[in-house]
Amino acid sequence: MLRPFFVWNRHSIISGEWWRILTGSFTHANFIHLCMNLVGLWFIANIFRPSPRLLILLIIFLATLIGVGLFFTDITNYSGLSGVLYGVFGYLLFQKSFLPFKISAFLVLGLFCKIVWEHTLGDPGLASSFIDARIAIESHLFGLIGSFVLILVKYFRKK
């Protein structure tokens, strides 16, 4: 399997395997983990209908930001796309005109509250047991932070 060469691993990255900063978000603990993330990506893509170019750029930016952000945690190994999905969802909520701003803001606030809940009450046990791996809730936070950074950059570029 190729997974061991692409999973985010702190020691391997420090040793020069820098590609893992990006590729960790594209590796998964198992097939169920992969399927859950792909279903999430499919829903987001079909609800918001971003251009393929925008979606790819968001995924690459957020995966890289998460990969760098994880160095500020005690995580040694990471895999999964959920942090990227949080960021893509947060960004696209503010970009779509079919939702009034108040609804978009409310949904992003709900996403933020979920992240606060994860960080105060801990790892969501059901999802963790379902994929047989620890949920890296830190990646969810970094993904949402990344979406806010992109929203602010876009806002200030227009001014």
N, C-alpha and C positions, 0 to 999 in steps of 0.2 A: 504494500500500500504506500501511497505517496504522502499521506496525512502527516507522518512524523517530520517530513521535510518542510511543511508549510504552516503547522500550528504555531501560534504565538508562544514563544518560549523565551523568557527573560535572559537566561544564560546564553542561549544560542544567538540572540540578537546582539548582546554585548560582545560576543565572540566574533561578530562580523556578518552574521546571517541576517542582514537588514531587511530582506524581502519579507520576513515574517511579520514585520510591523503591519504590512498591508494584508498578507495572505491569511493571517489568523482569523479574520472575519469570514473567510470563505471555507474554512475547515469546520467540521462538526464532530461531536462526540460519537454519534451513531446515525443510522438511517432515519430513525424517528425524529431526531434533532434536526437533521437536514430537511425532512418533509415539513415539519412545523414552521421552519423559517421560510421555506419556499412558498408555503400556503400564505403566510403573512405578506411576503413580497407580492404574490399574485393579487391578493386582496387590495393592497395599497395601489398597485399599478392599475388595477381595473376600476377602482373607485375614483382616483384622481386623474388618471390618463396623462401622466407626464410624458414629454417626448423621450424617446430612448436615449438621446444625448444627455438630457438633463438628469435622467435617472442614473445613468452610468457615472456621470460626474459627481452626483450626490453620493453614490455608493463608494466611489474611490476616495473622495474627500473625507467622508465620515469614517470609513474603515481605517484610513491613515491616522486621522485624529484620535480615534479610539486606540489604535495601536501605540501611538505615542503617549496618550493619556494613561494607559495602563502602567507605565513606568512610575507613575505617582501613587501606585497602590502596592500592596504586598502580593499581588497575583504573580505566580511564576509560569503558569500555563493558561492559555485561553483559546477558545474556538467558538465560533457562532456568529450569526448575522443579526441577532436581535437588537444589539445596540445601534447598528446601522438602521434597522427598521424603525426604531424609536425616532432617530434623527430625520429620516426621510418623511415619516408620518408628520412629525412636528413642523418641518419645513413646508410640506405641501399643504397642510391645513391653512397656513397663512397666505398661500399663493392662489388658492382657488376662489374664483368669484361666485361659484354657485352656492357657497355657504356664506351667510352674513358674518361679518367680522366678529360679532359677539358670540356666535356659535363656535367659530374657529377658536377664539380665545378660550372659551369654556372647555372645549375638548383638549386643548393644549394644557390648560390648568389641570384637568383631570389626569392627563399623562404625567404632569409634574407631581401631582399628589400621589400617584401610584409609585413613582420613584422615591418620594419621601417616605412612603409607607414601607417600601422594600428596604430602605436604609435604616429605618428605625425599628421595624419589627422583624427584619431579617429576610433571608432567602425564601422565595415562594416555594414551599415544600412540595406541593402537588406537581408543579411543572418540573421541579428538580428531580423528583422520583420518576416522573414520566420519561425523561430523557436519560436518566441514570447518570447525571452529572450535576455539579454545582452550577447554579445560574450566576453568571458574572454580572451582578446588578450594577457594578461600576460602569460597565459598558453602556448600560441604558442611560445613565446620567451623562456620560461623555457624548453619546449620540444626540441627546436632547440639547446639551450645551452647544454642540456643533451646529445644530439647526438654528439656534438663536444667533450664533455668530454669523452664519450665512444670511439670515434675515436682516441683521443690522448692517452688514456690508452692502446688501442690495438696497436697503433704505437710504443709507448715506451716499451711495453712488448716484442715486436719483437727484439728490439735492445739489 
